[in-house]
Amino acid sequence: MKGNFKEFVRNKKVALTALATSATTALMSLPVLAVGESSTSFDASEVLSTGLNGASSEFMKYVAIIVPIAIGIMVAPFALRKGIALFKSLASK
């Protein structure tokens, strides 16, 4: 039974992806449709801009954390090679 399910998913990967995408899109549109009938106004561009501003500020926080670590990881092998070369040159004199 488990093998049949895996084979079904493997064979129908494109169809399942399309189904999941369309279901997600439909579910994302439900709040917009629900608010459309009420007396309160709903500005989709304002909501989108607020969400994107929040996401970009979070992204920049993560970049500020990751960049110093990445630079240290990238520089460590270079510094190690230069240090070994320095000690080899001192030892050969």
Secondary structure, 3 states (H helix, E strand, C coil): CHHHHHHHHHHCHHHHHHHHHHHHHHHHHHHHHHHHCCCCCCCHHHHHHHHHHHHHHHHHHHHHHHHHHHHHHHHHHHHHHHHHHHHHHHHHC
